[in-house]
């Protein structure tokens, strides 16, 4: 609402003399009170005042004020656009993500602010949101910088729509690392000459691969819940105990010469490589790789 549009004007002196009359006039449309010929104050009805939302005033809507405050504190970047694809508002997180002041962004064309949008698959979804109020959620790469993945949510709104963005690059990097580790594990299994055992923090075998079972001539399931030192010759057990203790204390990978005991009672010379399995909170055990020497 713009109080000055279609409003009645009255000087301050006349307003004071006929306050009762002007109060009734203000119930129908705003009354602008002038001082020395310049607009100074506006008298409006209580209903109009409440519709204005007067932030912080008695007529302000606490719910709207709370929603606006929440929008400012969200960690997700939010850009509000109109049907012409012009930016109407941004929250601080969006300004930080785009590395530009909010004042520079508001009023600008979305395609100028996000040049990569034109060649992105999000382009069609964005137009459908504006034209048909269609929602969209998905992962989009390279929208603000190379190798940066964003979780994009398009939400239709009365003003036009909202673009909600969250940086998910760390999640994708973690996925790439997991894929690399899975590929390494597959390569080890394909090689067939490297024995692998997963140990608990109490040194018990939780899993073993076929190559290790072949080395000692035992079934994979038979080794589970057995202490790994029981798979070694008696003369090699103390060195392994010292190595696993050092591993859990320091976290530094270890490599020692050792001997596996075979099913027939013989000794198989091997090198053992020990690496700790550690979660975000504590040690979860170790991985032991055995190779013949």
GIJODA-V784642 format. One record per run of one state. SS is the DSSP state (H for helix, E for strand, L for the rest). FROM is the first residue (numbers start at 1). LEN is the number of residues. Records with the same first field share a line. If there is no record, write none. Layout:
BEGIN
SS: FROM-LEN + FROM-LEN
END
This chain:
BEGIN
L: 1-7 + 18-1 + 27-4 + 36-2 + 44-2 + 53-9 + 74-3 + 82-4 + 91-1 + 99-3 + 106-3 + 114-1 + 120-2 + 133-3 + 142-7 + 158-2 + 168-1 + 192-3 + 200-4 + 209-1 + 217-3 + 224-3 + 233-1 + 251-3 + 262-5 + 279-4 + 293-1
E: 8-4 + 31-5 + 38-6 + 77-5 + 86-5 + 109-1 + 136-6 + 149-9 + 160-8 + 195-5 + 204-5 + 227-1 + 232-1 + 254-8 + 267-12 + 283-10
H: 12-6 + 19-8 + 46-7 + 62-12 + 92-7 + 102-4 + 110-4 + 115-5 + 122-11 + 169-23 + 210-7 + 220-4 + 228-4 + 234-17
END
